[in-house]
Amino acid sequence: MKPRIVAQDWVDVGFVAVLGAIALLAWESTYRGPGLWLAGIGAILVGIGVAVAVVALGGGPDFVVLGLVLV
């Protein structure tokens, strides 16, 4: 049985984290202070965590959306 999360998936997770940080940089001129970074990085980590957990359990994109709504 093949593992549900392979090395290529972790590369994708890294890209999502980098793109999320770039999006936060775009908002830095509007929202100043550490609150932006705390909330933004927290949201990125929660989103990535839910997506990885759902994929590890064998769910699809619809379950990722449902998981994010529930969290």
C-alpha positions in Angstrom: 0.0 0.0 0.0 1.4 3.4 -1.0 1.6 6.1 1.6 -1.1 8.7 1.3 1.3 11.6 1.7 4.5 11.5 -0.5 7.5 13.7 -0.8 6.0 15.7 -3.7 3.0 16.6 -1.4 5.4 18.3 1.0 6.9 20.4 -1.8 3.3 21.5 -2.5 2.8 22.4 1.1 5.9 24.5 1.0 4.7 26.4 -2.1 1.4 27.1 -0.4 3.2 28.5 2.7 5.4 30.7 0.6 2.5 32.0 -1.5 0.6 32.7 1.7 3.5 34.7 3.0 3.7 36.7 -0.2 -0.1 37.4 0.1 0.6 38.7 3.6 3.3 41.0 2.3 0.8 42.6 -0.1 -1.5 43.5 2.9 1.3 44.9 5.0 0.9 48.4 3.7 -2.8 48.4 4.7 -2.6 46.6 8.1 0.4 47.5 10.1 1.6 45.7 13.2 2.3 42.2 14.4 -1.4 41.3 14.5 -1.4 40.8 10.7 1.4 38.4 10.8 0.1 36.4 13.8 -3.4 36.1 12.3 -2.1 35.4 8.8 0.5 32.8 9.7 -2.0 31.2 12.0 -4.6 31.0 9.2 -2.0 29.6 6.8 -0.9 26.9 9.3 -4.5 25.9 10.1 -5.4 25.7 6.4 -2.3 23.6 5.6 -2.9 21.4 8.7 -6.6 20.7 7.7 -5.6 20.0 4.1 -2.8 17.6 5.1 -5.0 15.8 7.6 -7.8 15.3 5.2 -5.5 14.0 2.4 -3.8 11.7 4.9 -7.2 10.2 5.7 -8.0 9.8 2.1 -10.5 12.6 1.6 -10.9 14.8 -1.4 -11.2 18.5 -1.9 -14.8 18.6 -0.8 -13.7 17.3 2.6 -11.0 19.9 2.8 -13.5 22.7 2.3 -15.8 21.1 4.9 -13.0 20.7 7.4 -12.0 24.4 6.9 -15.6 25.5 7.5 -15.8 23.4 10.6 -12.5 24.7 12.0 
